[in-house]
Amino acid sequence: MSVPGSAYLYLAAMLFMMGAVGLLVRRNVLVMFMCVELMLNAVNLTFVTFARMLDDIGGQVVVFFVLVVAAAEVVVGLGIIVAIFRRKAGATADDISVLKG
């Protein structure tokens, strides 16, 4: 049994939309950060699906670079989130101005 590529594309579209809605609706910094990661994973799924459908390795190479950028984003993003929460315990996205020195 083989799953068609369109099923993976629909799944990626749903994941991306969930991430976009979560990013726009929620004000918690950590939830917003996870929504961005969900959107990046949806894009990775799309790249891998097209690479598989076209029998090309290029999409998988792009996924590798996107994962490297996502790992760097995690390091920087979590550092900013920790800095915000050290200054104010119940911080939201509106409290970014707390970091002004």
C-alpha distances in whole Angstrom, upper triangle without the diagonal:
4,7,10,13,15,13,15,18,18,18,21,23,23,24,26,28,28,30,32,33,34,36,38,39,39,43,42,42,39,37,37,36,33,32,33,31,28,28,28,25,23,25,23,20,21,22,19,17,19,20,16,16,19,19,22,23,26,24,23,27,28,26,28,31,30,29,33,35,33,34,38,37,37,40,42,41,41,45,46,44,46,49,49,49,52,54,53,51,49,49,46,46,49,51,50,54,54,54,57,59
4,6,9,12,11,12,15,16,16,18,20,21,21,24,26,26,28,30,31,32,34,36,37,37,40,40,39,37,35,35,34,31,30,30,28,25,26,25,22,21,22,20,17,17,19,16,13,15,16,12,12,16,16,19,20,22,20,20,24,24,23,25,28,27,27,30,32,30,32,35,35,34,38,40,38,39,42,43,42,44,47,47,47,50,52,51,49,48,47,44,43,47,48,47,51,52,51,54,57
4,7,8,7,8,11,12,12,14,16,17,18,20,22,22,24,26,27,28,30,32,33,34,37,36,36,34,31,31,31,28,26,27,25,22,22,22,19,17,19,18,14,14,16,14,11,14,15,12,11,15,16,18,19,21,19,19,22,23,21,23,26,25,25,28,29,28,30,33,32,32,35,37,36,36,40,40,39,41,44,44,44,47,49,48,46,44,43,41,40,43,45,44,48,49,48,51,54
4,5,6,7,9,11,12,13,15,16,18,19,21,22,24,25,27,28,29,31,32,34,37,37,36,34,32,31,31,28,26,27,25,22,22,22,19,17,18,17,14,13,15,13,10,11,13,11,9,13,14,17,18,20,17,18,22,22,20,23,26,24,25,28,29,28,30,33,32,32,36,37,36,37,40,41,40,42,45,44,44,48,49,48,47,45,44,41,40,43,45,44,47,49,48,51,53
4,5,5,6,9,10,11,13,14,15,17,19,20,21,23,25,26,27,29,30,32,35,34,34,32,30,29,28,26,24,24,22,20,19,19,16,14,14,14,11,9,11,10,6,8,10,8,7,10,12,14,16,17,14,15,19,18,17,20,22,21,22,25,26,25,27,30,29,29,33,34,33,34,37,38,37,40,42,42,42,45,47,46,45,43,41,39,37,40,42,41,44,46,45,48,50
4,5,5,6,9,10,10,12,14,15,16,18,20,21,22,24,25,27,28,30,33,33,33,31,29,28,28,25,23,23,22,19,18,19,17,14,14,15,12,10,13,12,8,10,13,12,10,13,15,17,19,19,16,18,21,20,19,22,24,22,23,26,27,25,28,31,29,30,33,34,33,34,38,38,37,40,42,41,42,45,46,45,44,42,40,38,36,39,41,40,43,45,44,47,50
4,5,5,6,9,10,11,12,14,15,17,18,20,21,23,24,26,27,28,31,32,31,30,27,26,26,24,22,22,21,18,17,18,16,13,14,15,11,11,14,13,10,12,15,13,12,16,17,19,20,21,18,18,22,21,19,22,24,22,23,26,26,25,27,30,29,29,32,34,32,33,36,37,35,38,41,40,40,43,45,44,42,40,39,36,35,38,40,39,43,44,44,46,49
4,5,5,6,9,10,10,12,14,15,16,18,20,21,22,24,26,27,30,29,29,27,25,24,24,21,19,19,18,15,14,15,12,10,11,11,7,7,10,9,7,10,12,11,11,14,16,17,17,18,14,15,18,17,15,19,21,18,19,22,23,21,24,26,25,25,29,30,29,30,33,33,32,35,38,37,37,40,42,41,40,38,36,34,32,35,38,37,40,41,41,43,46
4,5,5,6,9,10,10,12,14,15,16,18,20,21,22,24,25,28,29,28,27,24,23,23,21,18,18,17,15,13,14,12,9,10,11,8,6,9,10,7,9,12,12,11,14,16,17,18,17,14,15,18,17,15,19,20,18,19,22,22,21,24,26,25,25,29,30,28,30,33,33,32,35,37,36,37,40,42,40,39,37,36,33,31,34,36,35,39,40,40,42,45
4,5,5,6,9,10,11,12,14,15,16,18,20,21,22,24,27,28,28,26,23,23,23,20,18,18,18,15,14,15,14,10,12,13,10,9,13,13,11,13,16,15,14,17,20,21,21,21,18,19,22,20,18,22,23,20,21,25,24,22,25,28,26,26,30,31,29,30,34,33,32,35,37,36,37,40,41,40,39,36,35,32,30,33,36,35,38,40,40,42,45
4,5,5,6,9,10,11,12,14,15,16,18,20,21,22,25,25,25,24,21,20,20,18,15,16,15,12,12,13,11,8,11,12,9,9,13,13,11,13,16,15,15,19,20,21,21,21,17,18,21,19,17,20,22,19,19,23,22,20,23,26,24,24,27,28,26,27,31,31,29,32,35,34,34,37,39,37,36,34,32,30,28,32,34,33,37,38,38,40,43
4,5,5,6,9,10,11,12,14,15,16,18,20,21,24,24,23,22,19,18,18,16,13,14,13,10,9,10,8,5,7,8,6,6,10,11,9,12,14,14,15,17,19,19,19,18,15,15,18,16,14,17,18,15,16,20,19,17,20,22,21,21,25,26,24,25,28,28,27,30,32,32,32,35,37,36,34,32,31,28,26,29,32,31,34,36,35,38,41
4,5,5,6,9,10,10,12,14,15,16,18,20,23,23,23,22,19,18,19,17,14,14,14,11,9,11,11,7,9,11,9,8,12,14,12,13,17,17,17,19,21,21,22,21,17,18,21,18,17,20,21,17,19,22,21,19,22,24,22,23,26,27,24,26,29,29,28,31,33,32,32,36,37,36,35,32,31,27,26,28,31,30,34,35,35,37,40
4,5,5,6,9,10,11,12,14,15,16,18,21,22,22,21,18,17,18,15,13,14,14,10,10,13,11,8,11,13,11,11,15,16,15,17,19,20,19,22,24,24,25,24,20,21,23,21,19,22,23,19,20,23,22,20,23,25,23,23,26,27,24,26,29,29,27,30,32,31,31,35,36,34,33,30,29,26,25,27,30,30,33,34,34,37,40
4,5,5,6,9,10,11,12,14,15,16,19,19,19,18,15,14,15,12,9,11,10,7,7,9,8,6,9,11,10,11,14,15,14,17,19,19,20,22,24,24,23,22,19,19,21,19,16,19,20,17,17,20,19,16,19,22,19,19,23,24,21,22,26,25,24,27,29,28,28,31,33,31,30,28,26,24,22,25,28,27,31,32,32,34,37
4,5,5,6,9,10,10,12,14,15,18,19,18,17,15,13,14,12,9,9,10,7,5,8,8,5,7,10,10,10,13,15,15,16,19,20,20,22,24,23,23,21,18,19,21,18,16,19,19,15,16,19,18,15,19,20,18,18,22,22,20,21,25,24,23,26,28,27,27,31,32,31,30,27,26,23,21,24,26,25,29,30,30,32,36
4,5,5,6,8,10,11,12,14,17,18,18,18,15,13,15,13,10,11,12,9,8,11,12,9,11,14,14,13,16,18,18,19,22,23,23,25,27,27,26,25,21,22,24,21,19,22,22,19,20,23,21,18,22,23,20,21,24,24,21,23,26,25,24,27,29,27,28,31,32,31,30,27,25,22,20,23,26,25,29,30,30,33,36
4,6,5,6,8,10,10,12,15,16,16,15,12,11,13,11,8,10,11,8,8,12,12,10,13,15,14,15,18,20,19,21,24,24,25,27,29,28,28,27,23,23,25,23,20,23,23,19,20,23,21,18,21,23,20,19,23,23,20,21,25,24,22,25,27,25,25,29,30,28,27,24,23,20,19,22,24,24,27,29,29,32,35
4,6,5,6,9,10,10,13,14,13,13,10,8,10,8,4,6,8,6,5,9,10,9,11,14,14,15,17,19,19,21,23,24,25,27,28,28,27,25,22,22,23,21,18,21,20,17,17,20,18,15,18,19,16,16,20,20,17,18,21,20,19,22,24,22,23,26,27,26,25,22,21,18,16,19,21,21,25,26,26,29,32
4,5,5,6,9,10,13,14,14,14,11,9,11,11,7,8,10,9,7,11,12,11,12,15,16,16,18,20,21,22,24,26,26,28,30,29,28,26,23,24,25,22,20,22,22,18,19,21,19,16,20,21,17,18,21,21,18,20,23,21,20,23,25,23,24,27,28,26,26,23,21,18,16,18,21,20,24,25,26,28,31
4,5,5,6,8,12,13,14,15,11,10,13,12,8,10,13,11,10,14,15,14,16,19,19,19,22,23,23,25,27,28,28,30,33,32,31,30,26,27,28,25,23,26,25,21,22,25,22,20,23,24,20,20,24,23,20,21,24,22,21,24,26,23,24,28,28,26,25,22,20,17,15,18,21,21,24,26,26,29,32
4,5,5,6,9,10,11,11,8,7,10,9,6,9,11,10,10,14,15,14,16,19,19,20,22,24,24,26,28,29,30,32,34,33,32,30,27,27,28,25,23,25,25,21,21,23,21,18,21,22,18,18,21,21,17,18,21,20,17,21,23,20,20,24,25,23,22,19,17,14,13,16,18,19,22,23,24,27,30
4,6,6,8,9,9,10,8,5,8,9,6,7,10,10,10,12,14,14,16,18,19,20,22,24,25,26,28,29,30,32,34,32,31,29,26,26,27,24,22,24,23,19,20,22,19,16,19,19,16,16,19,18,15,16,19,17,15,19,20,18,19,23,23,21,21,18,16,13,11,13,16,16,19,21,21,24,27
4,6,8,11,11,13,11,8,11,12,9,11,14,13,12,16,18,17,18,21,22,22,24,27,27,28,30,32,32,34,36,35,34,32,28,29,30,27,25,27,26,22,23,25,22,20,22,23,19,19,22,21,18,19,22,19,18,21,22,20,21,24,24,22,22,19,17,13,11,13,16,16,19,21,22,24,28
4,7,9,11,13,10,9,13,13,10,13,16,15,15,18,19,19,21,23,24,24,27,29,29,30,33,34,34,36,38,37,36,34,31,32,33,29,27,30,29,25,25,27,25,22,24,25,21,21,24,23,19,20,23,20,18,22,23,20,20,24,24,21,21,17,16,12,11,13,16,17,20,21,23,25,29
4,6,8,10,7,7,10,11,9,12,15,14,15,18,19,19,21,23,24,25,27,29,30,31,33,34,35,37,39,38,37,35,31,32,32,29,27,29,28,24,24,26,24,21,23,23,19,19,21,20,17,17,20,18,15,18,20,17,17,21,21,18,17,14,13,9,9,11,14,15,18,19,20,23,26
4,6,9,8,7,10,12,11,13,16,16,17,19,21,22,23,25,26,27,29,31,32,34,35,37,38,40,41,40,38,36,33,33,34,31,29,30,29,25,25,26,24,21,23,23,19,18,20,19,15,16,18,15,13,16,17,14,14,18,17,15,14,11,9,6,5,8,10,11,14,15,17,19,23
4,6,5,6,9,10,11,13,15,15,17,19,20,21,23,25,26,27,29,31,32,34,35,36,38,39,41,39,38,36,33,32,33,30,28,29,28,24,24,25,23,20,21,21,17,16,18,17,13,13,15,13,10,13,14,11,11,15,15,13,12,9,7,5,6,9,10,11,15,15,16,19,22
4,6,5,6,9,10,11,13,14,15,17,19,20,21,23,25,26,27,29,30,32,33,35,36,38,39,37,35,34,31,30,30,28,25,26,25,22,21,22,19,17,17,17,14,13,15,13,10,10,12,10,7,10,12,9,10,13,14,12,12,10,8,6,5,9,9,9,13,13,14,17,20
4,5,5,6,9,10,11,12,14,15,17,19,20,21,23,25,26,27,29,31,32,33,35,36,37,36,34,32,29,28,29,26,24,24,23,20,19,20,18,15,16,16,13,11,13,13,9,8,11,10,7,10,12,11,10,14,15,14,13,11,10,9,9,13,13,13,16,16,16,20,22
4,5,5,6,9,10,10,12,14,15,16,19,20,21,23,25,26,27,29,30,31,33,35,36,35,33,31,28,28,28,26,23,24,24,20,19,21,19,16,17,18,15,13,16,16,12,12,15,14,11,14,16,14,14,17,19,17,15,13,12,10,10,14,15,15,19,19,19,22,25
4,5,5,6,9,10,11,13,14,15,17,19,20,21,23,25,26,28,29,30,32,33,35,33,32,30,27,26,27,24,22,23,22,19,18,20,17,14,16,17,13,12,15,14,11,12,15,13,11,14,16,14,15,18,19,17,17,15,13,10,8,12,14,13,17,18,18,21,24
4,5,5,6,9,10,11,13,15,16,17,19,20,21,23,25,26,27,29,31,32,33,31,29,28,25,24,24,22,19,20,19,16,15,16,14,11,12,13,9,8,11,11,7,9,12,11,9,12,14,13,14,17,19,18,17,16,14,12,10,14,15,14,18,18,17,21,23
4,5,5,6,9,10,10,12,14,15,16,19,20,21,22,25,26,27,29,30,31,30,28,27,23,23,23,21,18,19,19,16,14,16,15,11,13,14,11,10,13,14,10,11,14,14,12,15,17,16,16,20,21,20,19,17,16,14,13,17,18,17,21,21,21,24,27
4,5,5,6,9,10,11,13,14,15,17,19,20,21,23,24,26,27,29,30,29,27,26,22,22,23,21,18,20,19,16,15,18,16,12,15,16,13,12,16,16,13,14,17,16,14,18,20,18,19,22,23,22,21,19,17,15,13,17,19,18,22,23,22,25,28
4,5,5,6,9,10,11,12,14,16,17,19,20,21,23,25,26,27,28,27,25,23,20,20,21,18,16,17,16,13,13,15,12,9,12,13,10,10,14,14,11,13,16,15,14,17,19,18,19,22,24,23,22,21,18,16,14,17,19,17,21,22,21,24,27
4,5,5,6,9,10,10,12,14,15,17,18,20,21,22,24,26,27,25,23,22,18,18,19,16,13,15,14,11,10,12,11,7,10,12,9,9,12,13,11,12,16,16,15,17,20,19,20,23,25,24,23,22,20,18,16,20,21,20,23,24,23,26,29
4,5,5,6,9,10,11,13,14,15,16,19,20,21,23,24,25,24,23,22,18,18,19,17,14,16,16,13,12,15,14,11,13,15,13,12,16,17,14,16,19,19,18,20,23,22,22,26,27,26,25,23,22,20,18,22,23,22,26,27,26,29,32
4,5,5,6,9,10,11,13,14,15,17,19,20,21,23,24,23,22,20,17,17,18,15,13,16,15,11,12,15,13,11,14,16,13,14,17,18,15,17,20,20,19,22,24,23,24,27,29,28,27,25,23,20,18,22,24,22,26,27,26,29,32
4,5,5,6,9,10,11,12,14,16,17,18,20,21,22,21,19,17,14,14,15,12,10,12,11,8,8,11,10,8,11,13,11,12,15,16,14,16,19,19,19,22,24,24,25,27,29,29,28,27,24,22,20,23,25,23,26,28,27,29,32
4,5,5,6,9,10,10,12,14,15,16,18,20,21,19,18,17,13,13,14,12,9,12,12,9,9,12,12,9,12,15,13,13,17,18,17,18,21,22,21,23,26,26,26,29,31,30,29,28,26,24,22,26,27,26,29,30,29,32,35
4,5,5,6,9,10,11,13,14,15,16,18,20,19,18,17,13,14,16,13,11,14,15,11,12,15,15,12,15,18,16,17,20,21,19,21,24,24,23,26,28,28,28,31,33,32,31,30,28,25,23,27,29,27,31,32,31,34,37
4,5,5,6,9,10,11,12,14,15,17,18,17,16,14,11,11,13,10,8,12,12,9,11,14,13,12,15,17,15,17,20,21,19,21,24,24,24,27,29,29,30,33,34,33,33,31,29,27,24,27,29,28,31,32,31,34,36
4,5,5,6,9,10,11,12,14,15,16,15,13,12,9,8,10,8,5,9,10,7,8,12,12,11,13,16,15,16,19,20,20,21,24,25,25,27,29,29,30,33,35,34,34,32,30,28,26,30,31,29,33,34,32,35,37
4,5,5,6,9,10,10,12,14,15,15,14,13,10,10,13,11,8,12,13,11,12,15,16,14,17,19,19,19,22,24,22,24,27,28,27,29,32,32,32,35,37,36,35,34,32,30,28,31,33,32,35,36,35,38,40
4,5,5,6,9,10,10,12,14,13,13,12,9,10,13,11,9,13,14,12,14,17,17,16,19,21,20,21,24,25,24,26,29,29,29,32,34,33,34,37,39,38,37,36,34,31,29,32,34,32,36,37,36,39,41
4,5,5,6,9,10,11,12,10,10,9,5,7,9,7,7,10,11,10,12,15,15,15,18,20,19,21,24,25,24,26,29,29,29,32,34,34,35,38,39,39,39,37,35,33,30,34,35,33,36,38,36,39,41
4,6,5,6,9,10,10,9,9,9,6,6,9,9,7,10,13,12,12,16,17,16,18,21,21,22,25,26,26,27,30,31,31,33,35,35,36,39,41,41,40,38,37,34,32,36,37,35,39,40,38,41,43
4,5,5,6,9,10,10,11,11,8,9,13,12,11,14,16,15,16,19,20,19,22,24,24,24,28,29,28,30,33,33,33,35,38,38,38,41,43,42,41,40,38,36,34,37,39,37,41,42,41,43,46
4,5,5,6,8,8,10,9,7,9,12,11,11,15,16,15,17,20,20,20,23,25,25,26,29,30,29,31,34,34,34,37,39,39,40,43,44,44,43,42,40,37,35,38,40,38,41,43,42,44,46
4,6,5,6,5,6,7,5,7,9,10,10,13,15,15,16,19,20,20,22,24,25,26,28,30,30,31,34,35,35,37,39,40,41,43,45,45,44,43,41,39,36,40,41,39,42,44,42,44,47
4,6,5,7,8,10,8,9,12,13,13,15,17,17,18,21,22,22,24,27,27,28,30,32,32,33,36,37,37,39,41,42,42,45,47,47,46,44,43,40,38,42,43,41,45,46,45,47,49
4,6,8,10,12,10,12,15,15,15,18,20,20,21,24,25,25,27,29,29,30,33,34,34,35,38,39,39,41,43,44,44,47,49,48,47,46,44,42,40,43,45,43,46,48,46,49,51
4,5,9,10,9,12,14,14,15,18,19,20,21,24,25,25,27,29,30,31,34,35,35,36,39,40,40,42,44,45,46,48,50,50,49,48,46,43,41,44,46,44,47,48,47,49,52
4,7,9,10,11,13,14,15,17,19,20,21,23,25,25,27,29,30,31,33,35,35,37,39,40,40,43,45,45,46,49,50,50,50,49,47,44,42,45,47,45,48,49,48,50,52
4,6,7,8,10,11,13,14,16,17,19,20,22,23,25,26,27,29,31,32,33,34,37,38,38,40,42,43,44,46,48,48,48,47,45,43,40,43,45,43,46,47,45,47,50
4,6,5,6,9,10,11,13,15,16,17,19,20,22,24,25,26,28,30,30,32,34,35,36,38,40,41,42,44,46,46,46,45,43,41,39,42,43,41,44,45,43,45,47
4,5,5,6,9,10,11,12,14,16,17,18,20,22,23,24,26,28,28,30,32,33,34,36,38,39,40,42,44,44,44,43,41,39,36,39,41,38,41,43,40,42,44
4,5,5,6,9,10,10,12,14,15,16,18,20,21,22,25,26,26,28,30,31,32,34,36,36,37,40,42,42,41,40,38,36,34,37,38,36,39,40,38,40,43
4,5,5,6,9,10,11,13,14,15,17,19,20,21,23,25,25,27,29,30,31,33,35,35,36,39,41,41,40,40,37,36,34,37,38,36,39,40,38,40,42
4,5,5,7,9,10,11,13,14,16,17,19,20,22,23,24,26,28,29,30,32,34,35,36,38,40,41,40,40,37,36,33,37,37,35,38,39,37,39,41
4,5,5,6,9,10,11,12,14,16,16,18,20,21,22,24,26,27,28,30,32,32,34,36,38,38,38,37,35,33,30,33,35,32,35,36,34,36,38
4,5,5,6,9,10,10,12,14,15,16,18,20,20,22,24,25,26,28,30,31,32,34,36,36,36,35,33,31,29,32,33,31,34,35,33,35,38
4,5,5,6,9,10,11,13,14,15,17,19,20,21,23,25,25,27,29,30,31,33,35,36,35,35,33,32,30,33,33,31,34,35,33,35,37
4,5,5,6,9,10,11,12,14,16,17,18,20,21,23,24,26,27,29,30,32,34,34,34,34,32,30,28,31,32,29,32,33,30,32,34
4,5,5,6,9,10,10,12,14,15,16,18,20,21,22,24,25,26,28,30,31,32,32,31,29,27,25,28,29,26,29,30,28,30,33
4,5,5,6,9,10,10,13,14,15,16,18,20,20,22,24,25,26,28,30,31,30,30,28,27,25,28,29,26,29,30,28,31,32
4,5,5,6,9,10,11,13,14,16,17,19,20,21,23,25,26,27,29,30,30,30,28,27,25,28,28,26,29,29,27,29,31
4,5,5,6,9,10,11,12,14,15,16,18,20,21,22,24,26,27,28,28,28,26,24,22,25,25,23,26,26,24,26,28
4,5,5,6,9,10,10,12,14,15,16,18,20,20,22,24,26,26,26,26,23,22,20,23,24,21,25,25,23,26,28
4,5,5,6,9,10,11,12,14,15,17,19,20,21,23,25,26,25,26,24,23,21,25,24,22,25,25,23,26,27
4,5,5,6,8,10,11,13,14,16,17,19,20,21,23,25,25,25,23,22,20,23,23,20,23,23,21,23,25
4,5,5,6,8,10,10,12,14,15,16,18,20,21,22,22,22,20,19,17,20,20,17,20,21,18,21,23
4,6,5,6,8,10,10,12,14,15,16,18,20,21,20,21,18,18,17,20,20,17,21,21,19,22,23
4,6,6,6,9,10,11,12,14,16,17,19,20,20,21,19,19,18,21,20,18,20,20,17,20,22
4,6,5,6,9,10,11,13,14,16,17,19,19,20,17,17,16,19,17,15,17,17,14,17,18
4,5,5,6,9,10,11,12,14,16,17,17,17,15,14,12,16,15,12,16,16,14,17,19
4,5,5,6,8,10,10,12,14,15,15,16,14,14,13,17,15,14,17,16,14,18,19
4,5,5,6,9,10,11,13,14,15,16,14,15,15,17,15,13,16,14,12,15,16
4,5,5,6,9,10,11,12,14,14,12,12,11,14,12,9,12,11,9,12,14
4,5,5,6,9,10,11,11,11,9,10,10,12,11,9,13,11,10,14,16
4,5,5,6,9,10,10,12,10,12,13,15,13,12,14,12,11,15,16
4,6,5,7,9,10,12,10,12,13,14,11,10,12,9,8,11,12
4,5,5,6,8,9,7,9,9,11,8,7,9,7,7,10,12
4,5,5,5,7,6,9,11,13,10,10,12,10,10,14,15
4,6,7,10,9,13,14,15,12,12,14,10,10,13,14
4,7,9,8,12,13,14,10,10,11,7,8,11,11
4,6,6,9,12,12,8,10,11,8,10,13,14
4,6,9,13,13,11,13,14,11,13,16,18
4,7,10,11,9,12,14,12,14,17,19
4,7,8,6,8,11,9,11,14,17
4,5,5,8,11,10,12,15,18
4,5,6,9,10,12,14,17
4,6,7,9,11,13,16
4,5,6,8,10,13
4,5,6,8,12
4,5,6,9
4,6,8
4,6
4
